Amino acid sequence: MPKTKTTPRSIGGYFELQLTPGSEYYPNLIRLNTGRNALEYILKQKGYTKIYIPYFTCDVILEPLIRLNVEYRFYSINEQLEPVIDFAIEPYACFLYTDYFGVKRDAVIRLSKQIKHLIVDNSQSFYSEALPGIDTFYSCRKFFGVPDGAYLQIRKKLNRKLPVDSSVNRFSHLIKSIELGTEAGYTDFKANNEDLENNEIRSMSPLTQKILSGIDYAECARIRKRNFDFLHKHLEATNLFKFDIADDCVPMVYPFLHNARDLKVHLIQKKIFVATYWPNVFKWTNKKMYENYFTQHLVPLPIDHRYNLQDMFYMLTILQHFI
Ligand SMILES: Cc1ncc(COP(=O)(O)O)c(C=O)c1O
């Protein structure tokens, strides 16, 4: 029998970082390095030459479109954050929709019946299972303590092996925040995010995959739901963004829309770090557009597994000072 050469397995020596073994949430989906590269994978595999994208999304979505020279057109959303489709979508074009904050599952289902080549961006809706036959991608770092990583559902897989991503040099913010706090890791967080720009499609790094295998997904989902429900109970009446969510939805944040001036600034001064989704929307839209208003006034309150109800109560008390 011919001998095959394999590197012998090493035994002993020092320990590796000890992570809890377990399994991933989407073991059967394709593992990739980033959400934007998952979109690139879809565009390549399906050979789309035109895409409709919302004004209300993150500009990194443009990376694959520019790289592949795919024509793109923006579309508007209404106050429910659903597409305003007052144009004909060419039969060869695809249409990207985001399950915003993880509260737009119903819209995703409706659009999947209405639009031929729908692509679902579940970067903000990690727990929302992809609909059968609908190309869907997830970005893991929006929900969990990993620096990168994405999952993709698509029927037509690439028939070549992808290079494997490496995350070792993107970990500093995740580690620093444990010992030194979120603020101390912020500069690294920005630099590590920049490192995700303009990369080729790679498969998920082994380190990210290992961390994702050790997460207690049910517990993280339970905490998110509990925190979300608490805030919704107290804020629904004043929240200008109206939504209905099914019991099994696990949102990314609590999307609170309010006209109070500088609300986000006040919260940040109180060390409640709320993001702007997305700064590029100000460049893409004018003040008359709903996306512009929404980006300005949305306060996405954190609800994730790091926080308990006392934290939610504290955040609510501070917020109520300013509204
Ligand atoms: C809505 C949305 N889609 C896609 C992405 C891209 O994900 P990734 O950073 O994993 O490429 C982001 C953010 O980066 C996002 O906010």
Ligand as a Chemical Component Dictionary entry (heavy atoms), coordinates in Angstrom:
data_LIG
# 
_chem_comp.id                   LIG 
_chem_comp.type                 NON-POLYMER 
_chem_comp.pdbx_formal_charge   0 
_chem_comp.three_letter_code    LIG 
# 
loop_
_chem_comp_atom.comp_id 
_chem_comp_atom.atom_id 
_chem_comp_atom.alt_atom_id 
_chem_comp_atom.type_symbol 
_chem_comp_atom.charge 
_chem_comp_atom.model_Cartn_x 
_chem_comp_atom.model_Cartn_y 
_chem_comp_atom.model_Cartn_z 
_chem_comp_atom.pdbx_ordinal 
LIG C1 C1 C 0 -26.406 44.961 7.893 1  
LIG C2 C2 C 0 -25.013 44.474 7.681 2  
LIG N1 N1 N 0 -24.804 43.571 6.724 3  
LIG C3 C3 C 0 -23.579 43.074 6.502 4  
LIG C4 C4 C 0 -22.491 43.476 7.227 5  
LIG C5 C5 C 0 -21.170 42.878 6.915 6  
LIG O1 O1 O 0 -20.771 41.934 7.848 7  
LIG P1 P1 P 0 -19.217 41.603 8.007 8  
LIG O2 O2 O 0 -18.624 42.701 8.817 9  
LIG O3 O3 O 0 -19.176 40.266 8.671 10 
LIG O4 O4 O 0 -18.676 41.579 6.627 11 
LIG C6 C6 C 0 -22.663 44.438 8.229 12 
LIG C7 C7 C 0 -21.571 44.975 9.055 13 
LIG O5 O5 O 0 -20.428 44.914 8.927 14 
LIG C8 C8 C 0 -23.960 44.935 8.479 15 
LIG O6 O6 O 0 -24.176 45.851 9.430 16 
# 
loop_
_chem_comp_bond.comp_id 
_chem_comp_bond.atom_id_1 
_chem_comp_bond.atom_id_2 
_chem_comp_bond.value_order 
_chem_comp_bond.pdbx_ordinal 
LIG C1 C2 SING 1  
LIG C2 N1 SING 2  
LIG C2 C8 DOUB 3  
LIG N1 C3 DOUB 4  
LIG C3 C4 SING 5  
LIG C4 C5 SING 6  
LIG C4 C6 DOUB 7  
LIG C5 O1 SING 8  
LIG O1 P1 SING 9  
LIG P1 O2 DOUB 10 
LIG P1 O3 SING 11 
LIG P1 O4 SING 12 
LIG C6 C7 SING 13 
LIG C6 C8 SING 14 
LIG C7 O5 DOUB 15 
LIG C8 O6 SING 16 
# 
